[in-house]
Amino acid sequence: EPWMAVGACRGLDPAIFFPSDGAGVREATTWLSFEAAERQALVNHDYAALFELGAHPFLTLTLFIALFERDYDEPLGFQLAYANTLQGWLGRPYPDFSTP
């Protein structure tokens, strides 16, 4: 990837970030991966689907403001668009945001 050539960690041994179990097996994460539905919702900016899948609305809103607010001309434009996508949840019970 192009960003890897300029990253602050370029040239460092990957084992620093992906430790071995001593038998040569690198640690593999499962909690940093996305299910197909989650990935599709992220790609399509489908905030209602993310909410339904259990993504916390305040956390996603805060993150997405930082990423996408410059794409909107009006003040609070992104926040208003985000709120509009969640209108279908008014009056419905919230999804469970707890972690296993």
Backbone as a ProteinNet text record, in pm:
[ID]
protein_1_A
[PRIMARY]
EPWMAVGACRGLDPAIFFPSDGAGVREATTWLSFEAAERQALVNHDYAALFELGAHPFLTLTLFIALFERDYDEPLGFQLAYANTLQGWLGRPYPDFSTP
[TERTIARY]
83.4	0	88	47.9	129.2	154.7	57.9	76.4	186.1	212.1	312.3	452.8	475.8	608	640.1	537.3	560.3	518.7	469.7	423.5	535.6	502.2	600.7	664.5	597.4	649.7	720.9	741.1	808.2	947.3	983.2	1114.6	1122.5	1019.4	1020	978.4	1026.1	991.7	842.5	766.9	623.3	593.8	689.6	667.6	638.9	680.5	651.4	500.7	432.7	288.6	206.2	265.2	195.7	279.5	272.5	359.5	333	436	427.1	390	331.3	298.1	415.4	532.3	649.5	668.9	563.7	571.7	571	590.2	593.3	457.2	354.6	220.3	195	169.4	140.6	-0.3	-15.1	-146.8	-239.4	-358.8	-460.1	-575.9	-621.1	-729.6	-863.5	-964.4	-1099.8	-1184.5	-1153.8	-1237.9	-1209.2	-1101.8	-1073.4	-1121.3	-1197.8	-1246.9	-1396.1	-1443.3	-1584.1	-1656.9	-1781.4	-1869	-1907.1	-1955.4	-1990.6	-2094.6	-2195.9	-2300.9	-2244	-2150.9	-2088.7	-2005.2	-1925.9	-1841.9	-1928.2	-2037.3	-2126.7	-2188.8	-2230.6	-2290	-2187.5	-2063.4	-1958.7	-1930.5	-1918.1	-1889.9	-2000.6	-2124.7	-2239.7	-2281.6	-2208.3	-2244.7	-2388.2	-2425.2	-2560.5	-2563.4	-2582.6	-2573.9	-2686.2	-2803.3	-2913.6	-2879.9	-2818	-2778.4	-2671.6	-2576.1	-2473.9	-2538.1	-2633.9	-2706.8	-2777.7	-2844.3	-2916.6	-2821.8	-2701.3	-2601.4	-2534.7	-2564.7	-2512.9	-2403.3	-2373	-2274.7	-2337.4	-2266.2	-2321.6	-2335.9	-2454.9	-2478	-2392.8	-2367.9	-2287.1	-2142.3	-2089	-1950.5	-1934.6	-2027.9	-2015.9	-2036.5	-2130.5	-2151.8	-2025	-1964.1	-1842.9	-1730.9	-1712	-1608.6	-1639.5	-1762.5	-1797.7	-1800.2	-1827.9	-1817.5	-1675.6	-1579.2	-1438.2	-1402.7	-1463	-1429.3	-1503.8	-1631	-1716	-1774.6	-1756.1	-1827.2	-1782.7	-1659.7	-1613.5	-1681.9	-1749.4	-1821.7	-1954.2	-1992.2	-2120.1	-2092.9	-2169	-2149.1	-2208.8	-2322.9	-2392	-2342	-2346.4	-2309.9	-2401.1	-2345.7	-2417	-2480.6	-2436.8	-2494.4	-2482.7	-2364.9	-2348.2	-2434.6	-2436.1	-2513.7	-2661.7	-2712.4	-2852.6	-2879.7	-2788.5	-2804	-2799.1	-2708.5	-2695.9	-2826.2	-2878.7	-3003.5	-3118	-3122.7	-3229	-3225.4	-3103.9	-3096.3	-3146.5	-3148.9	-3194.8	-3340	-3409.4	-3549.3	-3637.4	-3608	-3687.9	-3680.2	-3584.8	-3570.5	-3652	-3710.4	-3790.8	-3904.1	-3916	-4022.7	-3993.4	-3884.2	-3848.4	-3746.7	-3739.4	-3638	-3497.6	-3402.1	-3264.5	-3204.1	-3110.8	-3037.2	-2951.9	-2906.8	-2820.1	-2676.7	-2617.3	-2480.4	-2379	-2425.1	-2332.9	-2235.7	-2122.5	-2023.1	-2026.6	-1994.2	-1999.7	-1891.4
-118.4	0	124.9	231.9	353.7	417	413.2	476.1	407.4	280.1	206.2	263	320.8	375.3	499.8	569.9	693.1	680.2	563.8	543.1	554.2	598.4	615	481.8	370.3	240.1	168.8	237.4	172.4	126.1	11	-42.8	-119.6	-112.2	-187.1	-331.5	-419.3	-560.1	-578.1	-639.6	-660.5	-741.1	-818.9	-899.1	-811.3	-685.3	-592.7	-575.1	-570.9	-544.8	-673.2	-781.2	-909.5	-1016.6	-1024.2	-1114.7	-1261.5	-1341.9	-1485.6	-1550.8	-1668.1	-1742.6	-1827.6	-1811.8	-1889.5	-2011.7	-2054.8	-2168.9	-2121.3	-1990.9	-1936.9	-1896.7	-1912.3	-1875.4	-1730.9	-1649	-1508	-1493.1	-1397.7	-1368.6	-1319.5	-1370.8	-1325.2	-1267.7	-1151.6	-1087.2	-1124.2	-1128.8	-1148.7	-1025.5	-951	-836.1	-716.7	-717.8	-608.1	-637.6	-741.6	-775.5	-741.8	-730.4	-697.2	-815.6	-832.3	-926.3	-863.5	-944.2	-894.4	-781.9	-797.5	-695.2	-564.7	-574.9	-455.3	-383.3	-461.6	-402.7	-333.8	-398.2	-339.7	-209.9	-207.9	-87.1	26.1	-5.1	97.4	150.6	61.2	102.1	192.4	159.3	234.5	351.1	375.1	479.8	460.3	336.7	301.8	304	423.8	442.9	371	363.4	291.1	142.4	86.4	-54.9	-75.7	16.7	5.3	8.7	97.8	109	-22.3	-77	-202.3	-318.4	-313.1	-416.8	-401.4	-292.1	-274.3	-170.7	-96.7	11.4	123.5	173	276	406.7	468.2	586	706.8	727.9	843.3	825.3	704.2	679.4	689.1	630.3	638.4	781.9	852.6	992.4	1073.6	1058.6	1133.9	1101.8	975	934.4	985.8	968.4	1006.3	1157.5	1235.5	1381.3	1416.4	1356.9	1385.3	1344.9	1238.4	1189.2	1259.9	1292.4	1333	1473.3	1546.5	1674.4	1773.8	1763.7	1856.6	1834.1	1720.7	1691.5	1768.1	1838.1	1910	2059.5	2137.2	2282.1	2355.1	2308.2	2380.6	2338.6	2430.2	2392.9	2280.1	2185.6	2068.2	1982.9	2001.6	1927	1777.2	1731.2	1586.6	1535.9	1608.7	1565.2	1553.7	1648.3	1643	1524.9	1499.3	1384.8	1253.7	1245.9	1126.8	1104.7	1212	1201.6	1155.7	1206	1165.5	1016.9	959.5	816.1	730.5	786.8	710.8	740.4	816.7	851	727.5	622.1	499.7	432.7	474.3	416	488.7	602.2	674.6	586	575.3	496.4	347.5	302.2	160.5	140	19.8	-5.7	-4.8	44.9	50.7	-90	-110.1	-236.6	-251.1	-369.4	-396.1	-358.4	-262.9	-218.2	-285.6	-377.5	-441.7	-532.7	-555.9	-643.7	-779.2	-883.7	-1019	-1038
0	0	0	-71.6	-76.7	60.1	149.9	280.9	361.6	330.7	406.7	385.3	268.4	238.5	320.3	368.2	444.7	590.5	630.5	767.4	868.9	988.5	1094.9	1134.4	1105.9	1145.3	1030.2	917.8	804.2	846.4	800	831.2	961.7	1044.1	1169.8	1144	1228	1217.9	1246	1153.7	1177	1303.5	1351	1472.3	1593.5	1587.5	1696.7	1712	1598	1597.8	1594.6	1545	1532.1	1600.2	1734.2	1807.7	1777.7	1791	1771.3	1904	1893.8	2015.4	2064	2002.7	2039	1950.4	1885.8	1794.7	1649.6	1631	1495.9	1440.8	1521.5	1476.4	1515	1417.1	1442.5	1496.9	1586.4	1642.5	1531.9	1529.6	1434	1513.4	1474.1	1545.6	1483.2	1564.4	1512.9	1539.3	1643.8	1677	1588.6	1510.1	1418	1277.3	1261.1	1128.2	1120	997.7	974.7	913.4	951.2	882.3	749	655.2	522.1	530.3	615.4	627.9	683.1	778.2	835.4	730.2	657.6	552.8	446.7	406.4	305.6	356.9	482.2	540.4	545.3	578.6	580.7	440.1	344.8	206.2	153.7	185.6	134.6	223.6	331.9	428.6	475.6	498.5	543.2	695.8	751.2	895.5	969.1	908.8	972.7	984.7	882.5	889	995.9	1006	1110.2	1248.6	1266.6	1392.5	1423.4	1322.8	1341.4	1372	1317	1342.2	1478.7	1549.4	1684	1699.2	1592	1604.4	1686.4	1784.4	1871.4	1793.5	1791.2	1707.6	1746.3	1873.6	1912.8	1867.9	1884.4	1843.3	1692.5	1617.8	1471.6	1424.9	1483.4	1444.3	1466.7	1583.1	1615.2	1517.1	1487.4	1392.8	1252.8	1208.7	1072.6	1052.1	1156.9	1143.8	1103.8	1172.5	1141.5	998.1	948.9	815.3	703	724.8	612.3	618.4	728.2	738.4	630.9	582.9	478.4	344	330.1	206.2	197.9	304.6	310.2	319.3	241.6	237.1	356.3	405.2	511.3	649.6	746	882.8	932.2	999	1050.8	940.4	817.5	704.8	721.6	761.7	779.6	894	1004.4	1120	1085.1	1007.2	966.4	874.4	781.6	690.8	770.4	866.5	951	1028	1087.3	1163.5	1074.3	951.2	859	828.1	819.9	789.7	905.8	1026	1142.7	1179.8	1098.1	1127.2	1144.2	1071.4	1081.1	1217.1	1301	1433.9	1540.2	1505.3	1603.9	1654.2	1786	1845.1	1853.8	1797.2	1804.2	1916.1	1971.2	2073.9	2011.6	2086.1	2038.2	2031.1	1938.7	1936.4	2062.4	2088	2202.8	2166.9	2238.2	2212	2302.7	2386.7	2479.6	2403.4	2463.6	2402.5	2471	2396.1	2455.4	2560.6
[MASK]
++++++++++++++++++++++++++++++++++++++++++++++++++++++++++++++++++++++++++++++++++++++++++++++++++++

